[in-house]
């Protein structure tokens, strides 16, 4: 681990100031990912700006929707009765993540900024364009069982590891950001970047920009939603394939549909064309089947992860059947 | 009649362990304790051509950087009778004895420093260059070359001196950063021949 200096701040302005103009400054909240990256040598910030004392811990549900402070802990959000009732897919995605101990520490803002679990990214001895631009991608020809079938490039095929980001993408959340150039609101579908030829940039955040909150609009489909996570072991493991699904069914017909997938894309992957198949159709197994077929269109599996295509098809089918029964 | 069965018993160290108060072996403070961090090979097969430990030796708190170049040679002392844990086949694998790399992640050095953090940092500063050779990483592909171990082959195998003394104190593993070998095939063979470490530590999701 490289030596670094450390400053604790208590307001967003002080945090932004603490990081401003300093090359290699990083915000630290729960530290459940950043500390690992630093110990493994996959990240080497020169300065840590500790934002744990910022007053950004709110969890509020109103008629407009849900507002989560960036420093709300995963466990607190997952346990909130209003979140569980009106945004079950968010609570379920959080509870399917990590362990109780990690969820007690990890923040919502930090969750969106966690780095990929690609083992080559986390091993400084290996070439990796995301960690060390220009060194090459070891996963393209290597052990790519866990890698992406959507959104990859010749430079990177690493998946985004967050569960709750998949739920937030399905529900059209907005990320509220403050930075040296002021505040802005970024739709979460635009928040994470495709790797393209710059896989070292996971998000559209500019240097010194800080997530202060995440907002999720209320919707009927959010109330009737579910997160299905499939993984190599039943707990404390990342998704091979996951699906966030929400349906609003009226008089047997689907009025609103939300579908996104995790573990398959280089960013949380919205399944819009599959949603279109559902709209206006009867909430039946045949409809779900047609949507599941559409969900896997355009998948580009690598040598070792073709199983994800069929697994995604079946996961979409099962998640839709589950929310269809709730609706 | 014994009352030792059928009654719940508290573990003597139970409270300490569930409250996090129990002390791990590495957490005991001893006077003049030094800390070691291990350097590991980043290739699966080949030999070390160069180790540059000068920056590590200059780093704060560093007491020694031990590699095959300066590790004390210990004679192998045959034990009589042969201890039952000795395997039927194979040979002893001495640590820090030569420049040969036999497997990915092989321990090739250890940095000793006054604190664990100093040793960790200094281990990061050690640069190693390798002459890499193709490694066998598939059992199936290697089967045609396999042969049963016999008394004759076992007797022919060398019995090199056994490992160097290991330092006391906390130790952890650190994979060495390789300086780019001049050989052009170096990285591609590394990629196919070395498996990435399995992820460790916490997982968020």
Interface residues (C-beta under 8 A of the other chain):
Chain A: X1 X2 X3 X32 X33 X36 X39 X41 X96 X97 X98 X99 X101 X102 X106 X111 X114 X117 X119 X120 X122 X123 X124 X125 X126 X127 X136 X138 X141 X142 X143 X161 X162 X163 X236 X237 X238 X239
Chain B: X42 X117 X120 X121 X124 X175 X176 X177 X178 X187 X190 X191 X192 X194 X195 X196 X197 X198 X199 X200 X201 X202 X203 X204 X205
